[in-house]
Amino acid sequence: CIGVLRGEIPENNPRKITKTIALILLVHCVGDIHQPLHVGAEYFNEEGEAIDPDRGAIGFGDEGGNTLSLVHNPAAGRARHYYHSFHAYWDLDTVRNLTIGTPDEVPREQRESVYASAKEKLIANFIANEPKNWATPGDPKTWAEQWANEILPIARQAHTRVQFQHVHREEKDGRVFAKGEAHEIGTGYLDWSTQIVGDELHKAGWRLAELLKKIL
């Protein structure tokens, strides 16, 4: 995409990535790479135990948390089961919490109208205030790898702050994967993950702007 936008790769390339498509993909992917579960995943053996496949163990992945469901423990009251996958929790619930608070705090019928104005306020705050440690050195073509390396430790924390239960092997449409639940250990996961998402979205916006400035 950077090559196309710089004019180093013609728009009639084999992947049919025009300058317009290159811009759309960059906007999408810069956001994606700042989400921990887009970069990290967990792997399990046949017994449902977490393993490290890089050390020779045979295991099944959770597809970036898409095949795990999250059981969240509020500070008080019974555990609330997230019907989203663990991955979707990071994509949706944390962002919603960042803008309007948890779904329980805003009635469903009011959520969209409240969300729109809250989102504009959040964006204005992101624009007005420079985030910490957002600048990336080197050629823009190296930035994706740098950002992935930066988010990996957070991806590890996202998994070590939960306990995996009822994990088992499943197969569907030719895919073999680990299916199960990720139970929050203690409390505070929502607050922690919301803070992470806020920081990462803030950096991603500034980094996208700098990336476009560098290549255009």
Secondary structure, 3 states (H helix, E strand, C coil): CHHHHHCCCCCCCCCCCCHHHHHHHHHHHHHHCCCHHHCCCCEECCCCCECCHHHCCCCEECCCCCCEEEEECCCCCCCEEEEEEHHHHHHHHHHHHHHHCCHHHCCHHHHHHHHHHHHHHHHHHHHHCCCCCCCCCCCHHHHHHHHHHHHHHHHHHHHHCEEEEEEEEEEECCEEEEEEEEEECCCCHHHHHHHHHHHHHHHHHHHHHHHHHHHC
